[in-house]
Amino acid sequence: MVRIYRSKVAAAVHESMEDLYETGAIAKKTMREFDEMCLTPVRKFTARDIQKLRERENMSQPVFARHLNVTKSLVSQWERGEKRPRGASLKLLTLIEKKGLDAVA
């Protein structure tokens, strides 16, 4: 699984912690908590944020929706503020915002 970290430092530290976990030096719960701290955090997106992000990537709603594995109507509802992205869609939007569409394409 490919992980995207907050920084290169976080990636290096996380690798070291994984080694400690594999040797039994730290508990599974500690490793889970550390995982959460190192991975890219998600944020809430407004309807305008989503529209600007899609336009920045020069995508139509249907094509953008295919990259997110959602329906065109859902993207439209997000952009009108009728619904808000959740779960995996929220994570994908965060990654696209930070790294561009190539990060998820």
N, C-alpha and C positions, 0 to 999 in steps of 0.2 A: 504494500500500500504506500502511495506517495503522500508524504506529509508536507504541508507548507507551514513554516514556522514564522514567528514574528521577526526574527533576525537570524543571521548566521551564527551569532553567539548562542542563541537559544537552541539552534540545531545541534551545535557541538556539545553543549551541556546535556541536552536530551540524550544524545548518543552515549555519553558517559553514564548517565543514570540508567539507561537500558542495560548497559553492561553490568552495573551493580545489581540490578534486578535479576538478571540471568544467573548471576553467581550466588544469589540468595542474600545479598547484603542489605537489600531494602524490601519492604513488604509490597504486595500487590496493590494495596490501598494507596500507599505512598506514591507508587508509580502512576496510578490513575490520576491522582491529584496533580502530579507533576506534568502529566500529559496535557491536562486541561490548561495549565498555566502557559505552556509553551506553544500550543497551537494557535493559529490565527483566530482572533476573536471575531464574532459577528456583531453587526450593529443593525439597528432598525432603519429601514428605508422608507422615505415618504414617497407618495405617488410621483412627485416631480423628480426625486432622486432616481427612480427607476427609469423614467422617461429620458432623463438626461444621460444616464448610463447607456441605455440602448442607442440613443442618438450618437453618443460619443463613439460607439462601436460601429456606426453606420449600418444598422440592422433594421429591418422591418419587424413588426411585432411577430409575424409567423416564424421568421427565421430565428429571432431571439428566443422565442418559445421553444423551438426545437433544440437549441443548445442547452436550455435549462430542463428539457424533458417535461414540459408542461404544455397546456393548450394555449392557443393564440388568445382565446377569450379570457383566460386567467391573466395573461400579461396585460390585456386591455383593462381588466378589472383592477389590477394593481395600479395601473397608470391613472385610472379615474378615482382611485382611493376607495373603491368599494370593498376590496379585500386587501390583505397584507400578506407578503410572503412569509413562510414559516419553514422550519426544518432544513432539509437539504437545499431547497431553493434559496433560502436566506444565506446559507453558507456559500453557494455558488455565486450569488450576487456580490457577496463580500469579496470573493476571490477575483471576480471579473473587475470589480472596482479597483482593487489593489494591483493586480497583475495583468489585466487585459483579458480579452476573450480567449486568447491562445492558451491560457492557464486551464481552461475547462473544455476546449474544443478537441 
